[in-house]
Amino acid sequence: MIATVAAALAAIGGLWAQAVTTYWSQQTAKDQLEQSREDSDRDERAQAGRVTLWIAKTKNGPRPHIANRSPDAVTNVVLEHPSGVGLILPDLPPCTQVVYTPEPYRGSDGEMHAPPAVLTQWSLFNSRAGTPSPALFFTDSRGVSWERRVAALKRRPSGNHGVVERLPVLPDELPAKAAKMCDTK
């Protein structure tokens, strides 16, 4: 009888130890899965995080500045004015910075046109004052679509821009300069 009780206690102890081991194995697997998801998200955002947009003063007033500090080009670039007008931009080569300056453009009719007046009016972004932020939509080298605002970056469904009207009002190439802090790290 004592042997049976001892065997039962040993079995209970074994089951308890196995339950504790299973629990900690499950927690470890969950932690590893979470770390793997974070690493994947970080890898996916690596290039998009290096594409930036800000509004800064120029001699002609506040203008949007866009920088691609990644070693890869971004495509399908649309700069959205807070009014909802979207400017179709040329692809942004690696390690470049451009400043949008409204210039006359050649329309589909072959004639030169002045840019819409709204595109000459950009405000310095101030989240506390409720100033609307422009948006930059683009596709990274992996084919993932992104929306970059002055203070945010988020993944978008492909081709899904909130742009009301799209205007190809830019020259074929924007004057670009080398972007600072562009390296392959």
C-alpha positions as CSV (number, residue, x, y, z in Angstrom):
1,M,0.0,0.0,0.0
2,I,2.8,2.4,0.8
3,A,4.4,1.6,-2.5
4,T,1.1,2.4,-4.3
5,V,0.8,5.7,-2.5
6,A,4.5,6.5,-3.2
7,A,4.0,5.6,-6.9
8,A,0.8,7.8,-7.0
9,L,2.7,10.7,-5.5
10,A,5.6,10.2,-7.9
11,A,3.2,10.2,-10.8
12,I,1.4,13.4,-9.6
13,G,4.8,15.0,-9.1
14,G,5.9,13.9,-12.6
15,L,2.7,15.3,-14.1
16,W,3.1,18.6,-12.2
17,A,6.7,18.9,-13.4
18,Q,5.6,18.1,-17.0
19,A,2.9,20.7,-16.8
20,V,5.3,23.4,-15.6
21,T,7.8,22.4,-18.3
22,T,5.1,22.6,-21.0
23,Y,3.9,26.0,-19.7
24,W,7.4,27.5,-19.9
25,S,8.1,25.9,-23.3
26,Q,4.9,27.5,-24.6
27,Q,5.9,30.9,-23.1
28,T,9.3,30.6,-24.8
29,A,7.8,29.7,-28.1
30,K,5.3,32.6,-27.8
31,D,8.2,35.0,-27.0
32,Q,10.2,33.7,-30.0
33,L,7.2,34.1,-32.3
34,E,6.7,37.7,-31.1
35,Q,10.4,38.5,-31.6
36,S,10.2,37.0,-35.1
37,R,7.2,39.2,-35.9
38,E,8.9,42.3,-34.6
39,D,12.0,41.5,-36.7
40,S,9.9,40.9,-39.7
41,D,8.1,44.2,-39.2
42,R,11.4,46.0,-38.7
43,D,12.8,44.5,-41.9
44,E,9.6,45.4,-43.8
45,R,9.7,49.0,-42.6
46,A,13.5,49.4,-43.1
47,Q,13.4,51.2,-46.5
48,A,10.1,53.0,-45.8
49,G,11.5,54.4,-42.6
50,R,14.3,56.1,-44.6
51,V,11.9,58.0,-46.8
52,T,10.9,61.2,-45.2
53,L,8.7,64.3,-45.8
54,W,8.8,67.6,-44.1
55,I,7.8,71.2,-44.8
56,A,10.5,73.9,-44.5
57,K,10.8,77.5,-45.2
58,T,12.4,78.5,-48.5
59,K,12.9,81.9,-50.1
60,N,9.5,81.3,-51.9
61,G,7.7,80.3,-48.8
62,P,7.1,76.9,-47.1
63,R,7.8,74.0,-49.5
64,P,7.7,70.2,-49.2
65,H,11.0,68.5,-48.9
66,I,11.3,64.8,-49.6
67,A,14.3,62.6,-49.0
68,N,15.0,58.9,-49.9
69,R,17.9,58.0,-47.7
70,S,17.8,54.3,-48.6
71,P,20.1,52.6,-51.1
72,D,17.0,51.6,-53.3
73,A,14.7,53.7,-55.4
74,V,11.0,54.2,-54.4
75,T,8.3,54.2,-57.1
76,N,4.7,55.3,-57.6
77,V,5.3,58.5,-55.7
78,V,2.4,60.8,-55.1
79,L,2.7,64.0,-52.9
80,E,-0.7,64.9,-51.5
81,H,-1.4,68.5,-50.6
82,P,-3.7,68.9,-47.6
83,S,-6.5,70.1,-50.0
84,G,-6.6,66.6,-51.5
85,V,-4.7,67.4,-54.7
86,G,-2.0,64.8,-55.5
87,L,1.1,65.5,-57.4
88,I,2.5,62.6,-59.4
89,L,6.2,62.7,-58.8
90,P,9.0,61.0,-60.7
91,D,10.4,57.9,-59.0
92,L,12.9,58.9,-56.2
93,P,16.3,57.5,-56.8
94,P,18.4,56.2,-53.9
95,C,20.1,58.7,-51.7
96,T,18.3,61.8,-53.0
97,Q,16.5,64.8,-51.6
98,V,14.1,67.0,-53.6
99,V,12.2,70.2,-52.8
100,Y,8.8,70.6,-54.6
101,T,8.7,74.1,-56.2
102,P,5.6,74.8,-58.3
103,E,6.7,75.4,-61.9
104,P,4.9,75.7,-65.2
105,Y,4.3,72.3,-66.8
106,R,3.4,71.0,-70.2
107,G,-0.1,69.7,-70.3
108,S,-1.5,66.8,-72.4
109,D,-2.5,69.5,-74.9
110,G,1.1,70.4,-75.4
111,E,0.6,73.9,-73.9
112,M,2.5,75.3,-70.9
113,H,0.2,75.7,-67.8
114,A,0.8,77.4,-64.5
115,P,0.5,75.1,-61.5
116,P,-2.8,75.3,-59.6
117,A,-2.8,78.1,-57.1
118,V,-3.3,75.7,-54.2
119,L,0.0,74.0,-55.0
120,T,1.9,77.3,-54.3
121,Q,0.4,77.4,-50.7
122,W,2.0,75.0,-48.2
123,S,1.9,75.5,-44.4
124,L,4.5,74.6,-41.9
125,F,3.1,71.6,-40.2
126,N,2.1,72.1,-36.5
127,S,0.2,69.2,-34.9
128,R,-0.8,71.3,-31.9
129,A,-2.3,74.0,-34.0
130,G,-4.2,71.4,-36.1
131,T,-2.4,72.3,-39.3
132,P,-3.1,69.5,-41.8
133,S,-0.2,67.4,-42.8
134,P,0.7,66.7,-46.5
135,A,1.1,63.0,-47.3
136,L,3.6,61.1,-49.5
137,F,2.5,57.8,-51.0
138,F,5.1,55.5,-52.5
139,T,6.0,51.9,-53.1
140,D,9.2,50.5,-51.7
141,S,11.6,48.1,-53.5
142,R,9.7,45.1,-52.1
143,G,6.5,46.3,-53.7
144,V,4.9,47.4,-50.4
145,S,2.8,50.6,-50.5
146,W,3.3,53.2,-47.8
147,E,1.9,56.5,-46.6
148,R,4.4,58.9,-45.0
149,R,3.1,61.9,-43.2
150,V,5.2,64.5,-41.4
151,A,4.8,62.7,-38.1
152,A,3.8,59.1,-39.2
153,L,4.4,56.2,-41.4
154,K,1.9,53.4,-42.2
155,R,1.5,50.6,-44.6
156,R,-1.2,51.0,-47.2
157,P,-3.1,48.6,-49.5
158,S,-1.5,48.8,-52.9
159,G,-2.7,51.7,-55.0
160,N,-5.0,53.0,-52.3
161,H,-4.4,56.7,-52.0
162,G,-6.8,59.2,-50.4
163,V,-6.0,61.6,-53.2
164,V,-9.0,63.5,-54.6
165,E,-7.3,64.7,-57.8
166,R,-4.0,63.6,-59.3
167,L,-2.0,66.1,-61.3
168,P,1.1,65.3,-63.3
169,V,2.3,68.9,-62.8
170,L,6.1,68.4,-62.5
171,P,8.9,68.3,-64.9
172,D,10.2,64.8,-65.9
173,E,12.9,65.2,-63.3
174,L,13.0,67.2,-60.1
175,P,16.3,68.9,-59.2
176,A,17.8,66.6,-56.7
177,K,20.7,66.7,-54.3
178,A,22.4,63.9,-52.3
179,A,20.6,63.0,-49.1
180,K,22.6,63.1,-45.9
181,M,22.9,60.1,-43.8
182,C,22.4,57.7,-46.7
183,D,24.3,54.5,-46.2
184,T,23.7,50.8,-46.6
185,K,23.5,50.1,-42.8
